[in-house]
Structure formats: C-alpha cells, structure tokens
Amino acid sequence: MPVKVNGEELDPALVQAESAVIRPYLAAELRHTPPREIEARVQEWALENAIDRLLLRQAALAGASGPVPDAELQVRIERLVEKNAGRIAAPKPKEITEYYRKHRAELVIPERVRAAHIVKNTGDGKEESAALAEIQALESELKNGVSFEELADRASDCPGSGGSLGWFPRGQMVEEFDRVVFALAPDSVSGIFQTPFGFHLAKVYERSPEHPAALEEVRPQIEELLMSEKRKRALDRLLDHLRAKAVIERN
C-alpha cells in the first residue's frame, strides 16, 4: 500500500531524492554504525522529509486555479510560513553580539590571499601547445617590463580588472591554482603553470594568515545564520500545524 497524504499518493521519487541527500550525511555521522541500520534511518528520515514537502505543497496550492510554477510555489510557501508564524524579524544587535560571544572560539577567518591571474584557456578545440606558446609570449612581455595588470586586461582569456581575483581562501580555486598562489610571497609573480582550465601566470598582492574573527568581519554571516534559524523554527511550527490536521496513511 503506498503512503498517502490527505488522499494524495506520495511519489516514491520524492523519497528517493531525499534519500540521496541524506545518505552521505548519515554515513559520515554514523560511520561506526552497521550499514543496514544506517540505511534504515536514511529511509525513515527521507520518508518524513518527503511527507513534509508534500504537506507544504498541498497547503501552498490550496485555492490555486491552475498549474503553479516552481518559483511561485516557493513564494506561496514563504507566505504560508509568515502567516503561521508572523513576520520574521531580523536579528537584533544584541542577538548577534551574544552569538559572537558564545561562539568566538569557533569563528576564524582562514588564511587568504589577494591575487590576480592571466590565463590562456585550453579545450573547445584549442591545442595545448598553442595556448602554451601564447602564455610563454606573455611571460616574455612581463620580463621586459610590461605590467601584469595591463597584460591581463589586454591578452588574458579572462580579461578585466587587471586579472583580479580579489581575496580568497584555500579551496575556493582548483587545487593546482591554490598550490601555486599560496606558495607565493606578496608582490611576486609565478612562473607558468597548468590547471584543468589552461595555462596561467599568477600574481599575489597580499597574504592574510588565519586569525580569530573580529565581530565586524563575521557580522553578516552571523545575521544570516540567525535568520536561517528563525526561518527553520517558523517552518517547523507550520509543519507541526499541517501534520496535526493531515490524514497520513502509511504502508
């Protein structure tokens, strides 16, 4: 017997989609648990999530006269949450400061560099040998005194802003790129190196070591985190309300 929610059959594909998201998380969290037990928990959790999604969809579509696009459906769900929980207020400065005080030890700004690059892309039919010859010619211009920024704007396959990539931590760029730029001293230029995208020259302007975050450095992230928590609590209250009224038939 299929699972039905208010008379509507729950699509097994919804449960499968939820399972695919949950499984890696639970496998990591419960790595010392027998696989069969992990999979049982995955299926249980996925089923409940799929039921919640269907309940939200049913409530959001109530009164709709025809098909509703996904974007509009999401707007309807957000309105339902607000109607059930009231308007979600932005975190107050005191809430942000209190969160920072409690979690200060965990709030760390990772090592970062401010860098730029010149690239000659490979792929899409372009031979590596041709791209390499082009960037070798650009490297010769650099050695003859042409500024890195001028060359990046004039000849890079990713022109503009002097090739600037701004500030970034390890892991934001591909591994081959990180390996080079995080080994460079400030105000230095790399030799030619290759990544999956092509051949590069990189310049590092500044480095910032890992350091404890000041409140102002993480205020936007804390504010967004607190807003997300408020939205989740409001959504949970709405789901509790919908489940209390729902008829759920389980196999």
Secondary structure as GFF3:
##gff-version 3
##sequence-region A 1 251
A	DSSP	beta_strand	4	5	.	.	.	ID=ss1
A	DSSP	beta_strand	8	9	.	.	.	ID=ss2
A	DSSP	alpha_helix	12	29	.	.	.	ID=ss3
A	DSSP	alpha_helix	35	61	.	.	.	ID=ss4
A	DSSP	alpha_helix	70	85	.	.	.	ID=ss5
A	DSSP	alpha_helix	93	103	.	.	.	ID=ss6
A	DSSP	three_ten_helix	104	106	.	.	.	ID=ss7
A	DSSP	beta_strand	108	109	.	.	.	ID=ss8
A	DSSP	beta_strand	112	121	.	.	.	ID=ss9
A	DSSP	alpha_helix	128	143	.	.	.	ID=ss10
A	DSSP	alpha_helix	148	155	.	.	.	ID=ss11
A	DSSP	three_ten_helix	161	163	.	.	.	ID=ss12
A	DSSP	beta_strand	164	169	.	.	.	ID=ss13
A	DSSP	alpha_helix	175	181	.	.	.	ID=ss14
A	DSSP	beta_strand	188	189	.	.	.	ID=ss15
A	DSSP	beta_strand	193	195	.	.	.	ID=ss16
A	DSSP	beta_strand	198	208	.	.	.	ID=ss17
A	DSSP	beta_strand	211	212	.	.	.	ID=ss18
A	DSSP	alpha_helix	215	245	.	.	.	ID=ss19
A	DSSP	beta_strand	248	249	.	.	.	ID=ss20
###
